[in-house]
Amino acid sequence: MFDDLRQYINWLSDKNLLTVVDKKVSSELEITEIVSRMIESGGPTLMFNNVDGNKIPVVANLFGSEIKVSNALGISNLNELYDKSNDVISLIDKEITSFKDKMNLLSNLFHMRQIKPRLVKKAPCHELIYDPEEFNLSHLPALKSWPSDGGKYLTSAMVISKNPINNKRNVGMYRIQIIDELNAIMHWQSYKGGSQNENHAKDLGITKIPVAIVLGCDPVSMWSASAPMPPDIDEFMLAGFLRSKPIELVNCFSIDMQVPAHSEIVLEGEVHLDDYRDEGPFGDHTGFYSPIAKYPTFKLKKITMKKAPLFPVITVGKPIKEDYYLGKASERFMLPILKKITSEIVDVNMPAEGIFHNFIIVSINKKYHGQAKKIMHTIWGLGLLSLTKIVIVVDKWVDIHDLSEVFWRVGVNIDPNRDLMITQGPADDLDHSSEFYRYSGKLGIDATEKIEGEPRVREWPDEIKMNKEIIELVDNNWGNYGFEKINE
């Protein structure tokens, strides 16, 4: 497991999975076009050593495939995230029936204590310490990704804030538009943890909240910042769990906040809740520009960094881009929790074309009539899943990761008069199609086979399947048919 971003980059280099670009490139549009082509072609992670003459290297395409995300998290495939999450759920549910069970549970709980973040006094991220007069936001190799973007952005920023009511930490990954040397706009969406902390502060009459922005650290913590964790669950605890060792944190100099000790660059400052500015447009993961909207201003107080820091960026735009693969990892990790909430769910798929919140496909172990519609309401009542516009429900034997099969089932299994459910609810900030901002219609599609008790007078037909004996016969005789090349 990697302790910082540089260690991971060196590992990629040793595995010939990194390409270093020494040619001078522009921070405006050029890097986005290069990285987009690399993601589409399954190309390597990139390190640009000369971005507009800036001495800080830019690293890109860190998470642009399932393999890349798996490498970054130190796992062989994303299904291991499901297994790890399921282990925790099983631990919570474990029935204590013997002294041995008690000792095993105590051992596991002790292990959980060992992964809590650990505070240290000295840190690599404090090798260089600058006041804004010496080094500021204008010195960072931030990118303008798309032609109509409102300016340059930090696209891989881990934003650390606290709930002012209970002092619980939140770590989120939000885009940040740079305005000038000292000011930037904090785009934390209305349903995200940072925005909720803003709301809590306003309720208390607080006009400024301390915020630390981390640009690059160990890749597990970077992913954890993007994961949709429940409120007041520490993302660094999640990172420690996946790493099987605690994240080392260090105190900031100008604000009451702790940041990963192995961070590349740290921006210390405050978000001013009485200073809202126009943010955007921004070419977002929806494939469209998100329009100009008001968000609070981050004001820089101090910058700390390593002596030779790296500057990570994440490319978003029309799918498929890096955000999809980060989200797919979150989907696998959250599935056991979702199944714990309702054991009727077998699997979920949030395909790239759905842009996370546009639609989700759910397979269920159907036992009773009306069950599919119950699952739709369950999805719309769960945290950020409440933003989902379209829920498609299919039977447990459907491969929901095969979109061809899913849409075949939708095509042949639904009667729109019976199997569609339309309702209303909260919408994603970035949903440009909704009639009202942050509020839209919802569509549920019951593509399950209809069973006894459901409103249907006709008998449901049998699905076409070949006899197993014939399948085995053809398998055994395939080479005798002269189809060797076709079989390959």
QUICOR-V621668 format. One record per backbone hydrogen bond with DSSP energy under -1.0 kcal/mol. NH is the residue of the N-H (numbers start at 1). CO is the residue of the C=O. Records with the same first field share a line. If there is no record, write none. Layout:
BEGIN
NH=CO ; CO
END
This chain:
BEGIN
8=4
9=5
10=6
11=7
12=8
13=9
14=10
15=11
16=13
17=12
19=45
21=47
25=50
29=144
30=28
31=26
33=29
34=30
35=31
36=32
37=33
38=34
39=35
40=36
41=37
43=38
45=17
46=60
47=19
48=58
49=21
52=25
54=51
58=48
59=311
60=46
69=65
70=66
71=67
72=68
73=69
75=70
80=77
81=78
83=79
84=80
85=81
86=82
87=83
88=84
89=85
90=86
91=87
92=88
93=89
102=98
103=99
104=100
105=101
106=102
107=103
108=104
109=105
110=106
111=107
112=108
113=109
114=110
115=112
116=113
118=247
120=249
125=261
126=123
127=124
128=305
130=303
134=131
135=131
137=181
139=136
140=137
142=140
143=153
144=27
149=146
150=281
153=143
154=176
158=214
159=172
160=212
161=170
163=168
167=163
170=161
172=159
174=157
176=154
177=185
178=152
179=183
180=183
184=298
185=177
186=296
187=175
188=186
192=189
196=192
197=193
198=194
199=195
200=196
201=197
202=198
203=199
204=200
205=202
206=201
209=271
211=269
212=160
213=267
214=158
215=265
222=218
223=219
224=220
225=221
226=223
229=227
233=230
238=234
239=235
240=236
241=237
242=238
243=239
244=240
245=240
249=118
250=259
252=257
257=255
259=250
261=248
263=260
264=216
266=304
267=213
268=302
269=211
270=299
271=209
272=297
273=207
275=272
277=295
279=293
282=290
284=288
287=284
290=282
293=279
295=277
297=272 ; 275
298=184
299=270
300=182
301=268
302=268
303=130
304=266
305=128
306=264
311=57
313=59
322=315
324=321
326=322
327=323
328=324
329=325
330=326
331=327
332=328
333=329
334=330
335=331
338=334
339=335
340=336
341=337
342=338
345=342
346=363
347=363
349=361
354=351
355=352
357=355
358=354
360=390
361=349
362=392
363=347
364=394
365=344
366=364
371=368
374=370
375=371
376=372
377=373
378=374
379=375
380=376
381=378
382=379
385=382
386=383
387=384
388=385
389=357
390=358
391=443
392=360
393=445
394=362
396=364
398=395
400=398
402=399
406=402
407=403
408=404
409=405
410=406
411=407
412=408
413=409
418=415
419=415
421=444
423=442
425=440
427=438
431=428
432=430
436=439
439=436
440=425
442=423
443=389
444=421
445=391
446=419
447=393 ; 445
454=451
456=454
471=467
472=468
473=469
474=470
475=471
476=472
477=473
480=477
481=478
487=483
488=484
END
